[in-house]
């Protein structure tokens, strides 16, 4: 992977986003633009990365459900570093309540779709013009296993993540001739604080999911980050419009 490229990562303060940012910056020698609603989190990560590689990272407090925020983020990244080579659409949220469709709330639907689906759309919409102008670009969208198979009691999350896969294929087809590659990753159950919080009220559910996973463990955030990094590398220069499932075999 070429050094000094510019990578924008949404949802970068914690979990998969933070792991990906560290990998891109420290192993890939890339300039990393960190974005998250958690200002303290992205600022702390920025200082950590800049301590090791001075002036290689900047941080923005961004709500990806707001198109103005996303437009400003992409412009700021380009203005600061002079290019926008890689976009990782990682920001995402889950439902506040695990419930069947009829028992789910309209507020939950609107909130989840605005971040997980519209946020990815805004990211691509506002990053692609810079990529077209410079003649290249790479986008990796973080979907989920829930976007590929049925996810009972998570209708808004599943719908939003399935939409990410459809958008990935559509945009890959639209911009392949402009040398822009667009792929997705679909993590299965991953060991994150967010995952722990989601199932804190139902410990038995987390254990049941573990038993259902053939590899008998959850993914580590670094394993998902490595897959994202690979899709951004020269080793995958002829791969576009694809979804990489990283689930320990549970989809089998």
N, C-alpha and C positions, 0 to 999 in steps of 0.2 A: 504494500500500500504506500502511495506517495506521501511524503511528509508535508506538513504545512498546509494541508487541505483544511477546509472549514466545515465543521459538523455542528448542526443545530439539533439539540435533543430536548424534547418536551417531557415533562414529568421526570425531571432529572435529579430531584432532591433525594430520592430514596430508591430502594429496591433495584429493579432491572435498569431503570434510567440512570441511576448513580453508578452502577456497575459498568454499564456501557460507556458512560462518560470517562471513567477511569481508564478503561481499556483503550478507547479512542485517543485519549490524550497521552497516556504514558507508554503504551505499546505502539500505537499507530502514529505518534508524533503529530497529532492533528490539533488545530486550534478549535476549541470546543465552546459553543455557545449554550449555556445552561438555562433552562426555562422551567419554572414551576410556580405554582401558587404559594408555595412555602418559601418565603423570602429568606428566612434564617437558614433553611436547609440548603438552598442553592448557593447562598453566599458562603457558607461554611465549606462546601465542596469546591467552589471557585478558589478560595484561599488555599485549600489543600493542594489543588492542581497547580496553582501559580507558584507555590513554594518550591515545587519540584521542577516545573517548567515555567519560568517567569513570563508573564504577559501572554500566556497561551489560552487563557479562559476568561470569559465574561459571563455575568449572570443577570437574568431578567426575571422579574415577578410577572408572570403571564397567566391569564385565564384563557385557555384555548377555546372556550365556548364563546368568546367575544372576538368576532372577526377583526375588529380594530386592533386589539392586542396582538393578534397573530401577524397581521400586516406590519405593524410596528416592529415586531420581533425580527422578522425576515429582513426588513430594511436596515435595522440596527446591525445585524450580523454582517450584512454585505458592506455597509458603510465602514464598519470597524476593520474588517479583514480583507475586503476587496473581492471576495468570491463567496459562493454558497454551494459547496460541493456535495454535501451529504445532509439529508434530513431524516431524523429518527422520530417518527410520530409515536411516542410512547405513552403520553399522558392518558390516563383512563381511570374510571371509577366503577364501583359496583353498586348494586341496589342497596338501599339502606335497610331493606327488610327482605328476607327470603320468604317468598310467597307465591302461590299459584297465580296464574294470570288474572283471574277474576277478583282476587284479593289484593292484587298489587295496586299501587296508587298512580294516578296520572302525574303527580308531582315527581315521583321517582322516575317514571318513564321519560319525562321531559328533561330531567336533570342528567340522567345517564346518556341519553341520546345526544344531548347538546355537547357533552364532553367527548364521548367515545366515537361518535360518528361525525358530527359536525366539526369537531376539533380536528380530526384527520383531514377532512375536506378542506378546511381553512388552511391547514398547514401546506397541503399540496398546491392549492390555488395560489397562495402568495409566494411560495418558494419556486415554483416552476418557471415563472418569467425570468428570474435570474439565471436559472439553469439553462434555459433556451438561449438566452443572450450569450452565455459563455461557452455553449456548445457541449455541455456534459452535465451529468448529475446523477445522484443515487438517492433513492428514497426507500426506507424500510419502515413499514407500518406494523405496529404490534397489535395483532389480533388476539385470538385465544382459541383453545380447543373448543370452547363453547360456541365459537362461530362456525364450527365444522360439524358438530354432532348436537343432538338434543341436550338441552340444559334445563331440566324441569325446575320450576320455582325461581328462574332467573330470566324471565322473558325479555326485559329491556336490555340486560347485559348481553344475552345471546344474540338478539336482533342487531344491536349496535356492532358487535364484533363480526357478525356475518356480513354486514354492510361494508366493513373495512376490507374484507376479502374481495367483494365485488368491485369496490372502488379501486383496489390495487390492480386487478386485471384490466379494468377499463382504462386507467391512466397509463399503465404499461403499454397498452396497444396504441393509445393516442400519441404518445411521445417517444416511442422506440426509435423513430427515424431522426429524432433530435438528440440521440445518444443519451437518453435518460432512462435508467433502469429503475423499476419499481417492484419490490417484492414484499412479502409479509412473513412474519413468524407467528406461530400459533402455540404458545406455551400451554402445557398442561398445568397441573397443580404445582405451584412453585412456593418455596419456603420464604415468605415475606411477612413483614409485620402486618401488611394489609390483609393477607390471607388469614393470619391468626385472629385478627380483629373480627373478620367476617364470620368466622365459625366459633367465636368465643362463647356464644350462647348455646352452641350445640356441639360439644366436644366429641360426641359419638359420631357425628357426621364426618369430621376430619379423619377419624380413625377408620371409618368405613371407606373413605376415598383412598386412604393409604393401602388398605387391603385389596382394593380394586386395581391398583397400579401394578403391572407385572414386575417392574423393577423394585417394588417394595420400598420406595422412598419418594420424596418430593424433589423436584428440580431445585438446584441452587441458582441464585440470580446470576452468578458468574457464567453458568452454563448457557443461559439464555443470551447473555451479553456476547459470549464467544460466537454464537450462531449469527447474531446481528452483525458483528464485526466481520465475519466470513462473507456475508452477503454484500458487504461494502468493499470487499477486497478485489484485487485484480484476478484472483482465482475464480471468481464468479462473473467474469466480464460478459459472458454470453447467457446469463440467466436473468430472465425478467418475467413478471406476471405470475410468479410462483408463490406458494404458501408452504413454508417449512414447518412441519409439525414436530414439536419437542415435548413429548408427553410421557416418556418412559414406557410406552407401549399400551397405554390405557385405551386409545382409540381402536386398538385391534379387537 
